[in-house]
Amino acid sequence: MALFALGDLHLGRDMSLFGPEWDHHEHRIVEEWKKAVRPQDTVYLLGDLSWAMRLEEALPHLQLLKSLPGRKRILKGNHDYWWQTERKMRAAILDADFDLLKPEVVEGLAICGTRGWLVPGHPLFNPETDERVYRRETLRLERALQELARIRQGTEPIIVMLHFPPALTGEPSAFVDLMREYGVQRCYYAHLHGQDRLRALEGNHWGMEFHLVSGDHLAFRPAQLN
């Protein structure tokens, strides 16, 4: 079974202002997905799935993703305004093959994740409004890593999935500190588009590998993890 990661599908919105790579992007998502993913595979979807404002409006987009090959595990992005409580989402759309991303060991990899947030040092980071959310998301990642440590056998490589970049290039964050503490080997994230991709944290930093998997960055082809 192959594992894949992909973020920022932005279903339901004209994304052409971010460049020609977004032309007919919904069709291209389906096309590239079917080329890469088989029914027995798993795809981790790292947020910003739909531009809908309400869950019922997002259901056609989520049903489309659900209809594609493979098992799906989803994270919340900053534009997933339709996101509701797990109870409401489970009643509407979630099941064993389309579910929230929770700590799990699969195909020899130990995987967990959370949304993340803007990190201190980012030009848009406002301590008055962002510090609290940043700390809350740090705690969520810590809880996820603690649960992963409980179920992990001790040898599986640890992978963290986020929506937001976990740090700025050259500037570690609380997310990075946690990942180093728990021995994370790889981190996959999304959120960055267009020219913002030029400042993406990729490659080896602080002893970990970082990978940007935004849809437009990958030409909408899910990135294989194993």
C-alpha positions in Angstrom: 0.0 0.0 0.0 1.4 3.4 -1.0 1.0 6.5 1.1 0.6 10.0 -0.4 0.3 13.6 0.8 -1.4 16.6 -0.9 -2.7 19.9 0.4 -4.6 23.0 -0.7 -7.1 21.7 -3.2 -9.3 24.8 -2.9 -12.3 23.1 -4.5 -15.1 25.5 -5.4 -12.9 28.6 -6.1 -11.3 30.2 -9.1 -7.7 30.2 -8.1 -6.3 31.7 -11.4 -5.1 34.8 -9.6 -2.3 32.6 -8.2 -1.1 31.7 -11.7 -1.8 29.7 -14.8 -0.9 26.5 -13.0 -4.4 26.7 -11.4 -6.2 26.6 -14.7 -8.9 23.9 -14.6 -7.4 22.8 -11.3 -10.3 20.7 -10.2 -10.2 18.6 -13.3 -6.4 18.3 -13.0 -6.7 17.1 -9.3 -8.9 14.2 -10.4 -6.8 13.4 -13.4 -3.5 13.4 -11.5 -4.9 11.6 -8.5 -6.2 8.7 -10.6 -2.8 8.4 -12.3 -1.0 7.9 -9.0 -3.4 6.5 -6.4 -4.8 2.9 -6.2 -7.8 1.8 -4.1 -5.6 0.2 -1.5 -3.5 3.4 -1.0 -3.9 6.2 1.6 -3.8 9.9 0.8 -3.2 12.5 3.6 -5.0 15.8 2.7 -3.4 18.7 4.5 -6.1 21.3 4.6 -7.9 23.9 2.5 -10.0 21.3 0.8 -13.0 23.4 0.0 -13.9 27.1 -0.1 -17.4 26.5 1.1 -18.5 28.4 4.2 -20.9 25.7 5.6 -20.6 21.9 5.9 -23.6 21.3 3.7 -22.1 23.4 1.0 -18.8 21.6 1.2 -20.3 18.1 0.9 -20.2 18.0 -2.9 -16.5 18.7 -2.7 -15.9 16.2 0.0 -17.9 13.6 -1.8 -15.8 14.1 -4.9 -12.7 13.5 -2.8 -14.3 10.5 -1.2 -15.1 9.0 -4.6 -11.5 9.0 -5.7 -9.3 5.9 -5.2 -7.8 5.3 -1.8 -8.4 5.8 1.9 -8.2 9.5 2.9 -7.1 11.2 6.1 -7.8 15.0 6.4 -6.5 18.0 8.3 -8.1 21.4 8.7 -6.7 24.3 6.8 -7.1 28.0 7.5 -9.7 28.3 4.7 -11.8 25.3 5.7 -14.5 27.5 7.2 -17.0 24.7 6.7 -15.2 22.5 9.3 -17.4 21.4 12.2 -17.2 19.2 15.3 -16.1 15.6 14.7 -19.6 14.5 15.7 -21.3 16.6 13.0 -18.8 15.7 10.4 -19.0 12.0 11.2 -22.8 12.2 10.8 -22.4 13.9 7.4 -19.4 12.5 5.7 -16.7 10.8 7.8 -16.2 7.0 7.8 -13.4 4.5 7.9 -12.1 5.4 4.5 -12.6 9.2 4.8 -11.7 10.3 8.3 -9.8 12.8 10.4 -6.0 12.4 10.6 -5.2 10.9 14.0 -2.0 9.3 15.2 -1.5 6.0 13.4 1.2 3.5 12.4 0.7 2.4 8.8 3.0 0.8 6.3 6.0 1.0 8.6 5.5 4.8 9.2 4.3 6.5 12.4 2.1 9.5 11.3 0.4 12.3 13.2 -0.5 15.9 12.6 -2.4 19.1 13.3 -3.2 22.4 11.6 -0.3 24.4 12.9 -0.3 28.2 12.7 1.8 31.3 11.7 5.1 31.2 13.6 6.8 34.1 15.4 8.9 36.0 12.9 6.5 35.7 10.1 5.6 39.2 8.7 1.9 38.6 9.4 2.4 37.2 12.9 0.6 39.5 15.4 1.4 38.5 19.0 -1.9 39.9 20.3 -4.0 37.6 18.0 -1.7 34.8 16.9 0.4 33.9 20.0 -2.5 32.1 21.7 -3.4 30.1 18.6 0.3 29.3 18.0 0.6 27.9 21.5 -2.6 26.0 21.3 -1.5 24.3 18.0 1.8 23.5 19.6 0.0 21.7 22.4 -2.1 19.8 19.9 1.0 18.6 18.1 2.6 17.6 21.4 -0.5 15.5 22.3 -0.5 13.9 18.9 3.2 13.0 19.3 2.6 11.6 22.8 -0.2 9.4 21.4 2.1 8.3 18.6 4.8 7.4 21.0 2.3 5.3 22.9 1.3 3.2 19.8 4.6 3.2 18.0 6.7 0.0 18.3 9.9 2.0 18.5 11.4 1.7 15.1 9.0 3.3 12.6 10.1 6.6 11.2 8.0 9.5 12.6 6.2 11.8 10.1 4.4 15.0 11.0 1.7 16.5 8.8 0.7 20.1 9.1 -1.2 22.7 7.1 0.9 25.7 7.9 4.7 25.7 7.4 6.3 24.7 10.8 9.0 27.3 10.6 10.7 30.0 8.6 13.9 29.1 6.8 16.7 29.3 9.3 14.5 30.1 12.2 13.3 27.2 14.4 9.9 27.4 16.1 8.1 25.6 19.0 6.9 23.1 16.3 10.4 22.3 15.3 11.6 22.1 18.9 8.8 19.5 19.6 9.6 17.5 16.5 13.3 17.4 17.4 12.4 16.3 20.9 10.3 13.4 19.6 12.7 12.3 16.9 10.6 13.3 13.9 12.3 12.4 10.6 10.0 14.1 8.1 7.4 16.9 8.0 4.9 17.5 5.2 3.0 20.8 5.0 1.0 23.0 2.6 -0.5 26.5 2.6 2.0 28.2 0.3 1.1 29.3 -3.2 2.5 31.3 -6.1 5.6 33.4 -5.2 5.3 32.4 -1.6 6.6 28.9 -2.6 10.0 30.5 -3.2 10.4 30.9 0.6 9.2 27.3 1.3 11.1 25.3 3.9 12.3 22.3 2.0 15.1 19.8 2.3 17.1 19.0 5.4 16.9 21.4 8.4 17.6 20.7 12.1 18.1 17.0 11.3 14.7 16.6 9.6 13.3 16.6 6.0 10.7 19.2 5.1 8.4 18.9 2.1 5.9 21.3 0.7 2.9 19.5 -0.8 0.6 22.3 -1.9 -1.4 21.3 -4.9 0.0 23.8 -7.3 3.6 23.1 -6.1 3.1 19.4 -7.1 1.1 20.1 -10.3 -1.7 18.4 -8.3 0.1 15.0 -8.3 0.0 13.5 -4.7 3.5 13.1 -3.3 4.4 9.6 -2.3 5.7 9.0 1.2 6.9 5.4 0.9 
